[in-house]
Amino acid sequence: MKVEIVPLETLRTRTSEKWTHFPPEVLPMPVAEMDFELAKPIKDVLISMVKNSDTGYMGDTGHLNRHFAEYARDSWNWVFDQEQFFLCTDVSVGNIEMARTIVLPGDLIMVNSPVYLNMFNWIQELKCEVLDAPMRKDGMNYTLDLAAIEAGYKAGAKIHFLCNPQNPTGSVHTRAELEAIADLAKQYGVYVFSDEIHAPLVFAESEFVPFLSVSENAREMGICVTAASKAWNLAGLKCAFIITQSERMRDLAKSMPVSVRYRASLFGAHAAAKAFESTAWLASLMETLDANREFLALQLQRKLPKAIFRIPNCSYLAWIDLTAYELGENPSDIILNRGLLALTPGYLFGPGCEQFVRLNFATSQEIIVEGVDRLVAALS
Ligand SMILES: Cc1ncc(COP(=O)(O)O)c(C=O)c1O
């Protein structure tokens, strides 16, 4: 099963955020949607549901819990109880609804910037306060700063939104780091919400470690929130899930309103169940993304030698430092206006990231060339 690239003229007929937010003269490379055909088993299940007018409320999930459990066991050697599996609309809603069982307005929630921009919005939605323990930066290598995390836990963080692996830096946290976080979480009574939506997209040179797999402390203090939506491009189908692995966290998950499950979509559940079986398609995707990350690095090196970019160890998001081009307060605005290229502005990922942009390379190499050429045009 090979990944098929969708031509630009067909992409432009899509109605999703990526393809409708900007006017047609703009090349969109921001939001994390992929420019590929869906895996065939996913298309087939969706088509057959439509043919059968099977468009009702959430019911049978197509054994999504079993398919994910098998995928997690085979990919990461992680075994969990399939009964401690809680459906939700999407990863954002999963994090927010679980957080509501713990926090009160004004409580502190930790993030590690630069980090997935909506984590800041989730905290705002919860009427809580952001406690940032920024990643430690060495060149373009970002790692979790355990001392800053401990200081934040000590300062009263109630929850830690952990991006595992990290968007936008492409860092994959190590087992030792995750074990240390679990121990600190237990010591200070902090709940760790491990957002593992990018986990199936970790490249072969790195090992993805599910947070709940690292220790008893992790299982007692943590949850996993994840979905098939990033790796199989199903964001619009609205289905994600929370996994717990202790009585304490299971009881919290059970205390969420029953509506959390029913707000997920039947299409999303069946598509995700097929996704976690579609590992040959995923392997082909990873080959494509692996070639694209190298290709992008070469393009940038050749055409924009002052841009600083480290090939990410996961996913399809390139985190690019444009400081040397001196583009003022918001480089992505200039790139949009002068180069007709839409990228995600760095400032959304946290303080100190103003000179960065994030570029989505889950696309054809022709579009990557066009994107880099537009970037060059904007900067020259
Ligand atoms: C780390 C992370 N979490 C969550 C999401 C959004 O997930 P959902 O659409 O399921 O809310 C994204 C989207 O890119 C993401 O990168």
The ligand as an SDF file (V2000), in Angstrom:
LIG
                    3D

 16 16  0  0  0  0  0  0  0  0999 V2000
    0.3820   17.8920   19.7570 C   0  0  0  0  0  0  0  0  0  0  0  0
   -0.9700   18.0490   19.1670 C   0  0  0  0  0  0  0  0  0  0  0  0
   -2.0520   17.7890   19.9230 N   0  0  0  0  0  0  0  0  0  0  0  0
   -3.2950   17.9170   19.4330 C   0  0  0  0  0  0  0  0  0  0  0  0
   -3.5070   18.3240   18.1310 C   0  0  0  0  0  0  0  0  0  0  0  0
   -4.8990   18.5190   17.6470 C   0  0  0  0  0  0  0  0  0  0  0  0
   -5.6020   17.3490   17.7760 O   0  0  0  0  0  0  0  0  0  0  0  0
   -7.1630   17.3300   17.6070 P   0  0  0  0  0  0  0  0  0  0  0  0
   -7.4740   17.8650   16.2500 O   0  0  0  0  0  0  0  0  0  0  0  0
   -7.4850   15.8750   17.7460 O   0  0  0  0  0  0  0  0  0  0  0  0
   -7.7390   18.1480   18.7110 O   0  0  0  0  0  0  0  0  0  0  0  0
   -2.4190   18.6020   17.3020 C   0  0  0  0  0  0  0  0  0  0  0  0
   -2.6360   19.0440   15.9210 C   0  0  0  0  0  0  0  0  0  0  0  0
   -1.7400   19.2790   15.1540 O   0  0  0  0  0  0  0  0  0  0  0  0
   -1.1200   18.4540   17.8400 C   0  0  0  0  0  0  0  0  0  0  0  0
   -0.0410   18.7080   17.1000 O   0  0  0  0  0  0  0  0  0  0  0  0
  1  2  1  0
  2  3  1  0
  2 15  2  0
  3  4  2  0
  4  5  1  0
  5  6  1  0
  5 12  2  0
  6  7  1  0
  7  8  1  0
  8  9  2  0
  8 10  1  0
  8 11  1  0
 12 13  1  0
 12 15  1  0
 13 14  2  0
 15 16  1  0
M  END
$$$$
